[in-house]
Structure formats: structure tokens, C-alpha cells
Amino acid sequence: MVRRKHHASIVAGSALVILASLFGAISLPAAAVEPTWFDLPASDSFPQGLAAGPDGKTWVASRAAAEITRLAPDGSSSSIPLESGVDPYDIARGSDGAMWFTEHNGNRIGRLTIDGELSEFYLRDLSTPTGITLGPDGALWFAQRGVGAIGRITPDGEITEWRTITPRAAPLSVTTGSDGAMWFTLTAANVVGRITLDGTMTEFPLPPNASGPQWITTGPDGALWFTARASNTIVRMTTGGALTTYPVPTPGAGVSGITTGADGALWFTESTADAVGRIGLDGAIVEIPLGEGATPTGITTGADGAIWFSAQGTNRVGRLEPSGPADDVAPTVTIVSPAHGSVLTDGEGMVADYFCTDEAGGSGVISCRGPVADGSIVPNRPGSHAFTVTGTDAEGNVGSATHEYVVFEDIAGPITNTSVFSAGRVIPIILELGGHPQGSVFANGYPLVRKVDCATGEVLAEQSASVQANLSNNGRLMLQWRTEAGWAGSCRSLVARLGLGGWSDADAVFTARFA
């Protein structure tokens, strides 16, 4: 008999299945499902920037409350008040062990010791500093949104600034690149900038699919990663300026902050979509919903290795547990149909049936894709075919499986309608190739006969087959398969791989039971 697998329904419901396969099944990292929430002490804090402190706590810049709050993993907190209205915006740990922050409305850079000792350093009027980060020179580098400049302040308070090449470009975020230079976003100019430690500046204009740069960080791969709000993408940029863009699944997500996680992925906030996103180095994105009104903005990796983020809309800070041991196991891919060695006829409606699974406690399968969607008709034009399905998990591990099958224009002979044959007889098989291809009828080493378990199909033994072949000019291949009397009471498969052009990449398997 010809081995085929048919589903009761070929078309019904296929549209939904096709969509699910095209976009991939999204699942969350096993240990990053539900955040822990921390209410901030002030009733209207409006938190923005966060940073890991040397005391093992997460330091939070509370804009509306004009205070810096320290949060411990156990939920305990304390706050250090600032002058009313200074609007603390972003915060970073300095090389001196103190925490440094920008005062957006106060036009100052602040410094706080672990003991709460406050120092403030004045900038020019209307500087409106935003992002701040530690540079490789031990100084703090910051963006001055109001005056279009990048600033630098040493631990003893010496300030230097450089105007951006593009005027009124509204720099927002600064990070240290793997090349030892400082990289920054220019939100009003749609540009990413680079400045060396001696002040030499370069600007990289962005294409439309990477527009609206917001916050920027350096990834574990040494590239720059930034959120592009206008294009709703996460962008990877090499220090040479090469770009790769990754669209965020939720339209208009309002991507904002971004940080490198302890798990080797990039984590970002979606302020409009009320979600935190995670993108692996392969570009696979997982979105973690936070609930309506969360409006997350700032995000960082805490001293405890967890992901901490500010939720302005709920006056809280959230914490996502570390993901635990790295997932380095590829998903398992199972192809039910087409079965390996299937033989089909032109136009036959065999339905694809496959799935991908991750190991227990894994990061979760984010895509499972084949040549056609699961539940769709497999390609069925004459010739040999390879049906490969690839599964990817949230850590970027990739698993795959391949089943080969053959499609003939038509098949005739008793093999198509007889389930039991007398052992020792000759079984004719007529195969219509749909043309007269060139080459040897059989590939080297073929045809073969395999003894198989009648119930499971498991191969028990293999030997050369006795087959006479005749190919006519109109593309009809006549096979005469000579069986043996000793095969009675068993099941055997004729395995034929053709050496003809276009037919040499898959086995055609014909299985019969012998009495």
C-alpha cells in the first residue's frame, strides 16, 4: 500500500492555523511571567530612571515627588528628598561608589552617597539633562536635551560639554559603546551619535524603519541596541553603523527604556502597550503584559540580577525574577505528516501536521515554522521534496527536523489497492513522472527492501531489492518488484530513490504485508 496520511478535513479552519504558524506561538520565559510590585512612598512619585546601587538596592528617580527612592528586593524602601520641582530624571552608579542623577528641571547633576549626602552641580540654564551613564574614563556622561549637547562630569565636579553636530537635536540617552566611545540618541533629528572621550563627534542618520530613537544601551554582543518609538522597532547597530531592525509585535507599543539582562537578552519597556519586552540576540521578541495603566518607562538590571522597571501610571516599580540557568537546549521538532518516505500523487491533499516543544523549564518556543503552515496542504507537484520544520525558543536555540517524500503524477498497480500480497509474487508498480527526465533510473545503492514491524514501522533488517525497471518515452516508469516466498507473515518496504533529474533527493517507500 502507498503510505499516506489524510485528515478528515483539509480546508476547514485552515486560515486560523496558517496565521498561527506564520507569526509563531509566543510563550514567556519560564521564570519571568509575573512581576513583583513595589509601591513607592510618595503618593504621586512618577518614577523614571533606575539603577543598581552599591548597597544591593535599586535606586529610583521619582520625578514628581522630587526624591530618590531606594528599594530592596524584600520591598523595604527609603527616600532622600530633593528640592521641590527639580524633576530627577535618570540615575547611574559612578566610579566613586556614589549615585549620580540628572535634574531635568533643576538643570543640575546630583550626587548621593550611600549615607544620603547630597551634592549638586549646576549646568547652564535650560540644559534639561536627561540620560546619564558611567563612561570608561570614570566620568559621568549625560545628555542635555534643552541645549543640544553631550556633557561630561568628573567625580570631583568638573564639567565639559559638546554641542551636537545637528542643532536642536534633543539628545535623550547615552551609553558606553564596546569601542570605548560614548553613543547617544538624538530624538528630534532621528540620529544616533558617537563621541570619543576627547570630544570628536560623529552622527549616523537613521532610516524610516529605525526612526524615533529613544533609549540606548550596549548589548552582550558588543553592538548598540536602542528603542525606536516612531517605527515601533528594536534596533541593533554595530559600532560601524550597520543596522538590523526588529519590529515589536504589538502595534504602537510605545517602546521606551532598554537594558541588558543577566540572561544575555535585551529587556525593554512598552509604555503604551503596558508591557515589558524581551529580545534575544537572534531577534526573537517576547512581550510580558503588566496590566492596564502600568505605563512602564525606565528599566535596568538590579544588583540582584533581576529586571527592575518603573511604572509611572501606577506609581510603582516592578521586578521580574531572574530567568535562572541559561536555556541551551534546542526545541524538539516533531513532524507527523508528511511521514518520511511518503508517496503522493500530483494534487493530492495531504495535510501538514507538525509541532515544536521545549524542554521542561525552558525559555519557551516562540516560533515553529515549516514550508507551509501546520494544517495546510503540503507541496504536491511531481518530484522529490524535503519538508523541514524549524523551531526556535526564546533563548535563540534552534531545532529542526526534515522528512523527505516523493510526488508522482499518478500511481497505478495493485500496490495502490491491495493490502496483503502472496509472498513470492511479482508486484507491478506503475509511476507516472509527468515527463521524461534524464539520468539513471535508480540512485546508487537503490532500490532496497526493508523488513519492518507491521505495527510500528520500525526497520528490522535491510537488503538489496530485485526490481526490473522500464522507463518509456512518455515518462511512465514500470517497476516489477520480485518478492520472496520466505517473506510470508511479515511486512516489507520497497525503498526506491530515483537517479533521474529532479527525483534524486528523497526516497519513495512502498510498504506491503505478505501472507
KAKATA-V722576 format. One line per field, one symbol per residue. ss: DSSP state (a for helix, b for strand, c for the rest). burial: I if it has 24 or more other C-alpha atoms within 12 Angstrom, else O. A space follows every 10 residues. Layout:
ss: ???
burial: ???
This chain:
ss: cbcccccccc cccaaaaaaa aaaccccccc cccccbbbbc ccccccbbbb bbcccccbbb bbccccbbbb bcccccbbbb bccccccbbb bbbcccccbb bbbccccbbb bbcccccbbb bbccccccbb bbbbcccccb bbbbccccbb bbbcccccbb bbbccccccc bbbbbbcccc cbbbbbcccc bbbbbccccc bbbbbccaaa ccbbbbbbcc cccbbbbbcc ccbbbbbccc ccbbbbbccc ccccbbbbbb cccccbbbbb ccccbbbbbc ccccbbbbbc cccccbbbbb bcccccbbbb baaacbbbbb cccccccccc cbbbbbbccc cbbbbccccc bcbbbbbccc ccccbbbbbc ccccccbccc ccbbbbbbbb bbbccccbbb bbbbbbbbcb bbcaaacccb bccccbbbbb bbcccccccc cbcccccbbb bbccccccbb bbbbcbbbbb bccccbbbbb bbccaaaccc bbbbbbcbcc cccccccbbb bbbbc
burial: IIIIIIOOOO OOOOOOIIOI IOOIIIIIII IIIOIIIIII IIOOIIIIII IIIIOOIIII IIIIIIIIII IIIOOOOOII IIOOOIIIII IIIIIOOIII IIIIIIIIII IIIIOOOOOI IIIIOOIIII IIIIIOOOII IIIIIIIIII IIIIIOOOOI IIIIIIOOII IIIIIIIIOO IIIIIIIIII IIIIIIIOOO IIIIIIOOII IIIIIIIIIO OOIIIIIIII IIIIIIIIIO OOIIIIIIII OOIIIIIIII IIIIIIIIII IIIIIIIIII IOIIIIIIII OOOIIIIIII IIIIIIIIII IIIIIIIIII IIIOOIIOII IIIIIIIIII IIIIIIOIII IIIIIIIIOO OIIIIIIIII IIIIIIIIII IIIIIIIIII IIIIIIIIII IIIIIIIIII IIOIIIOOOI IIOOOOIIII IIIIOOIOOO IIOOOIIIII IIOOOOIOOO OOOOIOIOIO IOOOOIIIII IIIIOOIOOI IIIIIIIIII OIIIIIIIII IIIIO
